[in-house]
Amino acid sequence: MTLTVYVVRPPFIDELDVVHAYERVYRAVPMATELWKLLGDEARAKELTAVTSAAFDHDPARLESPNLERMLSLLEPLRASVVGTLTDADNKLSPARVVELRASARTLDLDESRGPDAQWAVAEALHDIDNLVEILRHALAEGHCLVFN
């Protein structure tokens, strides 16, 4: 799903008071969900899905504070959790792990056409997730919300 993420100042009346817009950051959410599943933490994956789904109960679809905080708490520990479990200390997958994950991973870019670069798929996903973490931190600090469109 390709959505633009807007950082906005509440309240939501006629027009959104947009502070920032990010075109590719939403993809971090399904990547993070998939990483939690690959790590065997189905509970965190389900909670992340629930937080994201709750955003679409509003018009416009949005995350406000406590759900921003919940999402942040689910994303922050992810980088440390993959090291040693999925990847090495540099967030690189072993060639064997790449082959293994191709059967189950849907959002990580593990395509065979990437050759050895596929070993960096988790590191690439973590980069996107780190960007979303920073956006969430700033939004919370400023009292802003995220709107998905």
Secondary structure, DSSP 8 states (H G I E B T S, - for coil): ----EEEEES--SSS-EEEEEESSGGGHHHHHHHHHHHTT-HHHHHHHHHHHHHHTTSSS-EE-TTHHHHHHHHHTTHHHHHBTTTB-TTS---HHHHHHHHTT-SSS---GGGGGGGGGHHHHHHHHHHHHHHHHHHHHHHT-EEEE-
